[in-house]
Amino acid sequence: MLRIRPEFTKSPYFVDEPGNWHLEPGAPKELQIELENYLCRLTETNEPGSINGIKINYPFNR
């Protein structure tokens, strides 16, 4: 499976501590939002019949 490296990981503000990703103080607001959105997506439920936590209802998938 292809995984694209998020843009915020390429920033000098990004701190890659195992289990504690965060940004250095003074990081641009856009970068903060991108990291926050990414971390929220990690908590979404991925179950059969869903894509990125969004339930897909097809006529055969009730």
C-alpha positions as CSV (number, residue, x, y, z in Angstrom):
1,M,0.0,0.0,0.0
2,L,1.4,3.4,-1.0
3,R,1.7,5.9,1.8
4,I,2.3,9.5,1.1
5,R,4.3,11.4,3.6
6,P,2.3,14.3,5.0
7,E,3.6,17.8,4.3
8,F,3.9,18.8,7.9
9,T,6.5,16.0,8.5
10,K,8.9,17.9,6.2
11,S,8.7,21.1,8.2
12,P,11.5,22.2,10.5
13,Y,8.8,22.8,13.2
14,F,7.8,19.1,13.2
15,V,9.1,17.0,16.1
16,D,9.0,13.2,15.4
17,E,9.0,11.7,18.9
18,P,7.6,8.2,18.9
19,G,4.0,8.4,20.1
20,N,4.2,12.1,20.6
21,W,4.2,13.9,17.3
22,H,4.0,17.7,17.8
23,L,5.2,21.0,16.5
24,E,7.8,23.4,17.9
25,P,6.4,26.7,19.3
26,G,5.9,29.3,16.6
27,A,4.7,26.9,13.9
28,P,2.5,28.5,11.3
29,K,-1.3,28.1,11.9
30,E,-1.8,26.2,8.7
31,L,0.8,23.6,9.8
32,Q,-0.9,23.2,13.2
33,I,-4.3,22.6,11.5
34,E,-2.8,20.0,9.1
35,L,-1.2,18.1,12.0
36,E,-4.4,18.3,14.1
37,N,-6.5,17.0,11.2
38,Y,-4.0,14.2,10.5
39,L,-4.0,13.0,14.1
40,C,-7.9,13.2,14.2
41,R,-8.1,11.0,11.1
42,L,-6.0,8.3,12.9
43,T,-8.8,7.8,15.4
44,E,-11.5,7.3,12.8
45,T,-13.0,3.8,12.6
46,N,-12.1,1.8,9.6
47,E,-14.5,-1.1,9.4
48,P,-16.0,-3.1,6.5
49,G,-18.3,-0.9,4.5
50,S,-16.5,2.3,5.4
51,I,-13.8,4.4,3.8
52,N,-11.8,6.6,6.2
53,G,-14.5,6.2,8.8
54,I,-17.3,7.1,6.5
55,K,-20.0,4.5,6.2
56,I,-20.8,3.7,2.5
57,N,-24.3,2.5,2.0
58,Y,-24.9,0.5,-1.2
59,P,-28.0,-1.4,-1.9
60,F,-26.2,-4.7,-1.2
61,N,-24.5,-3.4,2.0
62,R,-27.3,-2.9,4.5
